[in-house]
Amino acid sequence: MVRTALLSTIERCEPDKPGDEGAPRAWCALGGRPVIEWQLDLARDLGCERIICLADQPSPQLEHFRDRVEAFDLEFQAIGGPRQLAGLITADQDLVVIGDGVILDREAQRGVLNEGRGVAVIPAEAGIAAGFERVDAAHAWGGLLVARGRIVEGLAEMPPDSDTVSLLLRLALQARTPLVKLPPEWLADGTLTLATNVGQVELREAALLDRSSYEISWFGPFDALAHRLARRLAPGALVHGPIAATGLSLALIAAAIALAAYSRITGAFVALALAALLASLAIGLSGLKARLLGAVHSRNMMFLFKLLLDASGVLIMVGPWGGGLPSAQMSLGFLIVGLWRLAERAGPRTIAPLWQDRTLFAAILVGASWLHALAPTLQGLSLMVLAYCLFFAYRPGLTRA
């Protein structure tokens, strides 16, 4: 069954000052991109192959949105009113209508209207207070409906300046499209929001970013700080931030190797620690960006950064410049990095962030190098990490005994 989505850019937010014209709800920024792009994600989740957009007039924002739609290999059409829509939808299609400025969490929506048809509704009192349209005495519209395409036949005789979305809601109800009740708490927790004003969008944005942030564990203190910083920089830094942080991290890794080549080992470890911190920031920002865009965050970035940082640390310690470890103890560099990686998997998950924090590891090496005690520090660390791994490897047997 072919599905077509109808989105709208007509309605405006409440003005900030009396006499001002409020911004169109569809173009309000949420998480660094317009509300209508969030609706596009929802339409794609619902299986829509074509996007029809209601618009008063052409605009640069509308052209940019067209490009976004076509980038997903979807068909795009812009219309000005109900009569144009009547000739675009056939009776054998499904029509998906998303209310102007409606923001519905994609994860929560999954399974609600993915397969069947229905009109999403919420309790009338709370829904009307939030700005949603009343459906009947007990319900308000939840901002989403899926109905048979034949309902658009009723638009042909309507005035050209009619509210297309509201008309389609009434036609869907007249066609006995079933009501699908959404959980009432969705309004309270921000799962369902109507962008009636900029402040409402900002509140929804804060809740969305908080929900998208990594769960922070202070067992890995520097990683936790980097992810906290990523959250504070969002959404403004989500566009260029990951690339900038990645570039700076790679530059610092190169600087660390260069410093080690001139036997500036302490400086090399300082540069490596800063590189690890910026790598954590890049991972945090890219993870937020991926979640906000509804994409799956690739773990390759984290894996490659760890591999590069570990290899750089070994190179600084055992490189040919001789500024790190004495030749008789060079194996310690390989040993500690290998044990550190092993410890990530050996113990409980709650402690794993301690061993995943490469900034912490580099900071320990900074202190050891500054005190001219790199070799004994690595010996002590190796024994400690080995004992940790052995304890958790044999703990089940010891517990049974």
GUTOR-951678 format. One line per 10 residues: number of its first residue (from 1); their letters; for each residue x, y, z of C-alpha. Coordinates in steps of 0.05 Angstrom, whole numbers, plus 5000, padded with zeros to 4 digits. Layout:
<pts>
NUM = a = X/Y/Z | ... $
</pts>
This chain:
<pts>
1 = mvrtallsti = 5000/5000/5000 | 5029/5067/4978 | 5031/5119/5033 | 5034/5194/5023 | 5048/5243/5080 | 5018/5312/5084 | 5059/5363/5124 | 5044/5436/5134 | 5083/5501/5141 | 5022/5546/5149 $
11 = ercepdkpgd = 5011/5555/5223 | 5053/5604/5263 | 5079/5605/5335 | 5052/5655/5384 | 5090/5722/5375 | 5141/5741/5427 | 5115/5813/5429 | 5046/5842/5414 | 5041/5862/5341 | 5097/5816/5319 $
21 = egaprawcal = 5085/5759/5270 | 5104/5692/5300 | 5152/5646/5264 | 5123/5588/5225 | 5119/5527/5270 | 5150/5483/5217 | 5214/5524/5214 | 5226/5529/5290 | 5293/5498/5307 | 5293/5436/5349 $
31 = ggrpviewql = 5360/5402/5362 | 5394/5441/5307 | 5343/5429/5252 | 5271/5450/5235 | 5211/5417/5266 | 5187/5395/5197 | 5250/5353/5188 | 5231/5314/5251 | 5163/5303/5219 | 5198/5278/5156 $
41 = dlardlgcer = 5234/5225/5199 | 5166/5205/5227 | 5136/5201/5158 | 5193/5156/5135 | 5183/5111/5195 | 5110/5104/5175 | 5130/5080/5106 | 5113/5143/5065 | 5141/5146/4995 | 5117/5216/4978 $
51 = iicladqpsp = 5116/5281/5017 | 5064/5335/5002 | 5077/5401/5037 | 5026/5456/5049 | 5058/5525/5040 | 5034/5596/5032 | 5089/5614/4984 | 5158/5591/4960 | 5216/5604/5007 | 5289/5585/5016 $
61 = qlehfrdrve = 5269/5541/5075 | 5219/5504/5032 | 5272/5492/4977 | 5321/5466/5029 | 5267/5419/5055 | 5254/5395/4985 | 5328/5377/4979 | 5324/5339/5045 | 5264/5299/5021 | 5294/5283/4954 $
71 = afdlefqaig = 5359/5262/4987 | 5319/5203/5016 | 5294/5185/4946 | 5224/5208/4964 | 5178/5247/4918 | 5163/5319/4939 | 5106/5366/4920 | 5086/5433/4949 | 5013/5456/4947 | 4975/5517/4970 $
81 = gprqlaglit = 4907/5489/4991 | 4857/5432/4995 | 4834/5431/4922 | 4904/5416/4897 | 4909/5357/4944 | 4845/5326/4918 | 4878/5311/4851 | 4942/5281/4880 | 4916/5224/4923 | 4879/5163/4896 $
91 = adqdlvvigd = 4829/5121/4934 | 4874/5060/4939 | 4929/5099/4976 | 4939/5114/5049 | 4944/5187/5071 | 4987/5204/5132 | 4972/5273/5161 | 5019/5303/5213 | 4993/5367/5246 | 5030/5433/5236 $
101 = gvildreaqr = 5084/5438/5290 | 5070/5369/5320 | 5131/5336/5350 | 5122/5262/5366 | 5179/5219/5392 | 5197/5168/5339 | 5216/5113/5388 | 5151/5121/5426 | 5109/5122/5362 | 5136/5057/5335 $
111 = gvlnegrgva = 5079/5007/5330 | 5024/5058/5341 | 5004/5070/5268 | 5059/5035/5229 | 5013/4983/5198 | 4940/5001/5207 | 4898/5064/5201 | 4873/5109/5256 | 4867/5178/5286 | 4914/5188/5345 $
121 = vipaeagiaa = 4877/5220/5404 | 4893/5244/5474 | 4849/5265/5533 | 4810/5327/5514 | 4826/5372/5573 | 4901/5364/5571 | 4903/5363/5495 | 4864/5427/5485 | 4906/5462/5538 | 4967/5443/5498 $
131 = gfervdaaha = 4937/5472/5434 | 4910/5409/5400 | 4843/5408/5364 | 4782/5376/5397 | 4756/5312/5365 | 4697/5297/5410 | 4674/5309/5482 | 4728/5263/5510 | 4785/5269/5462 | 4831/5318/5427 $
141 = wggllvargr = 4872/5302/5365 | 4942/5275/5378 | 4971/5308/5316 | 4975/5245/5273 | 4926/5206/5230 | 4930/5152/5177 | 4867/5145/5133 | 4845/5118/5066 | 4862/5164/5008 | 4790/5169/4986 $
151 = iveglaempp = 4776/5219/5042 | 4809/5273/4999 | 4749/5270/4951 | 4712/5313/5001 | 4762/5370/4991 | 4743/5384/4919 | 4684/5428/4937 | 4718/5464/4994 | 4738/5538/4991 | 4811/5546/4969 $
161 = dsdtvslllr = 4830/5582/5034 | 4803/5527/5080 | 4845/5495/5135 | 4867/5433/5098 | 4893/5394/5158 | 4830/5408/5199 | 4785/5388/5141 | 4823/5322/5132 | 4815/5307/5207 | 4740/5317/5201 $
171 = lalqartplv = 4735/5275/5138 | 4775/5219/5170 | 4728/5219/5229 | 4667/5219/5183 | 4697/5159/5147 | 4696/5122/5214 | 4772/5118/5218 | 4784/5085/5287 | 4811/5126/5345 | 4879/5106/5372 $
181 = klppewladg = 4889/5130/5443 | 4959/5155/5460 | 4983/5150/5532 | 4962/5214/5569 | 5031/5220/5601 | 5062/5233/5533 | 5041/5306/5539 | 5072/5314/5608 | 5139/5281/5592 | 5149/5315/5524 $
191 = tltlatnvgq = 5139/5253/5481 | 5084/5291/5445 | 5090/5367/5437 | 5057/5421/5396 | 5103/5479/5377 | 5055/5534/5395 | 5111/5580/5418 | 5187/5583/5416 | 5191/5571/5491 | 5154/5505/5483 $
201 = velreaalld = 5203/5483/5430 | 5262/5502/5474 | 5234/5460/5531 | 5224/5401/5484 | 5294/5410/5457 | 5325/5408/5527 | 5286/5344/5544 | 5306/5313/5477 | 5380/5328/5487 | 5378/5302/5558 $
211 = rssyeiswfg = 5346/5237/5535 | 5396/5231/5477 | 5457/5243/5521 | 5502/5186/5541 | 5492/5156/5610 | 5550/5185/5649 | 5592/5143/5696 | 5642/5179/5740 | 5686/5116/5742 | 5713/5147/5677 $
221 = pfdalahrla = 5719/5219/5702 | 5749/5251/5639 | 5701/5216/5592 | 5644/5239/5637 | 5669/5311/5634 | 5675/5308/5558 | 5604/5282/5551 | 5578/5335/5599 | 5613/5387/5556 | 5582/5357/5493 $
231 = rrlapgalvh = 5513/5364/5524 | 5526/5437/5543 | 5552/5453/5473 | 5490/5422/5440 | 5454/5437/5396 | 5496/5495/5370 | 5560/5453/5362 | 5527/5391/5332 | 5538/5412/5259 | 5613/5426/5259 $
241 = gpiaatglsl = 5633/5405/5329 | 5647/5331/5317 | 5692/5347/5257 | 5729/5403/5294 | 5741/5360/5356 | 5764/5302/5314 | 5812/5346/5274 | 5842/5376/5337 | 5849/5308/5369 | 5887/5280/5309 $
251 = aliaaaiala = 5931/5342/5308 | 5949/5333/5381 | 5965/5259/5369 | 6013/5281/5315 | 6042/5334/5362 | 6052/5280/5416 | 6092/5237/5368 | 6133/5297/5346 | 6149/5316/5419 | 6169/5245/5434 $
261 = aysritgafv = 6216/5246/5375 | 6253/5303/5409 | 6253/5266/5476 | 6200/5312/5505 | 6164/5253/5536 | 6124/5291/5589 | 6100/5340/5537 | 6083/5283/5491 | 6039/5251/5544 | 6005/5318/5559 $
271 = alalaallas = 5988/5325/5484 | 5963/5253/5484 | 5918/5266/5544 | 5888/5327/5511 | 5879/5287/5446 | 5842/5233/5485 | 5797/5286/5518 | 5780/5317/5451 | 5767/5248/5422 | 5716/5236/5478 $
281 = laiglsglka = 5684/5303/5462 | 5680/5285/5388 | 5648/5218/5405 | 5598/5252/5452 | 5579/5305/5400 | 5573/5255/5343 | 5532/5209/5386 | 5484/5265/5404 | 5480/5286/5331 | 5465/5214/5308 $
291 = rllgavhsrn = 5411/5205/5360 | 5378/5272/5345 | 5378/5254/5271 | 5348/5187/5287 | 5409/5150/5261 | 5448/5093/5293 | 5513/5119/5323 | 5571/5081/5293 | 5618/5049/5344 | 5674/5050/5293 $
301 = mmflfkllld = 5694/5120/5314 | 5704/5099/5386 | 5742/5036/5366 | 5788/5074/5318 | 5803/5129/5368 | 5821/5078/5423 | 5865/5040/5375 | 5901/5103/5352 | 5910/5130/5423 | 5936/5063/5448 $
311 = asgvlimvgp = 5984/5055/5390 | 6009/5127/5400 | 6020/5114/5475 | 6061/5051/5460 | 6101/5089/5408 | 6118/5144/5457 | 6140/5094/5510 | 6181/5047/5466 | 6199/5089/5406 | 6270/5092/5377 $
321 = wggglpsaqm = 6284/5160/5409 | 6297/5127/5476 | 6263/5181/5517 | 6210/5135/5546 | 6229/5068/5575 | 6299/5038/5581 | 6311/4986/5527 | 6309/4929/5578 | 6239/4949/5600 | 6206/4967/5533 $
331 = slgflivglw = 6160/4907/5538 | 6125/4944/5595 | 6094/4992/5544 | 6061/4936/5505 | 6043/4899/5569 | 6006/4957/5604 | 5966/4976/5542 | 5946/4903/5530 | 5926/4893/5603 | 5888/4960/5603 $
341 = rlaeragprt = 5847/4937/5543 | 5835/4869/5575 | 5810/4901/5639 | 5753/4935/5600 | 5721/4866/5590 | 5746/4830/5652 | 5706/4864/5707 | 5635/4888/5718 | 5604/4937/5669 | 5597/4990/5722 $
351 = iaplwqdrtl = 5673/4994/5729 | 5688/4987/5654 | 5687/5064/5643 | 5749/5069/5687 | 5789/5028/5637 | 5756/5059/5577 | 5779/5129/5597 | 5841/5140/5556 | 5850/5211/5582 | 5857/5182/5653 $
361 = faailvgasw = 5909/5133/5628 | 5949/5187/5593 | 5944/5232/5655 | 5975/5177/5698 | 6032/5173/5647 | 6041/5248/5650 | 6051/5246/5725 | 6098/5185/5721 | 6141/5218/5667 | 6144/5284/5704 $
371 = lhalaptlqg = 6169/5248/5767 | 6219/5208/5725 | 6185/5145/5749 | 6154/5118/5685 | 6183/5048/5689 | 6165/5034/5762 | 6096/5064/5752 | 6083/5018/5694 | 6108/4959/5733 | 6061/4975/5791 $
381 = lslmvlaycl = 6002/4989/5744 | 6014/4924/5706 | 6012/4883/5770 | 5950/4920/5794 | 5912/4910/5728 | 5934/4838/5724 | 5908/4825/5794 | 5842/4858/5775 | 5834/4815/5713 | 5852/4751/5750 $
391 = ffayrpgltr = 5805/4766/5807 | 5744/4775/5762 | 5765/4716/5718 | 5766/4668/5777 | 5713/4701/5820 | 5656/4654/5798 | 5696/4593/5818 | 5717/4624/5884 | 5644/4642/5899 | 5620/4571/5886 $
401 = a = 5676/4543/5930 $
</pts>
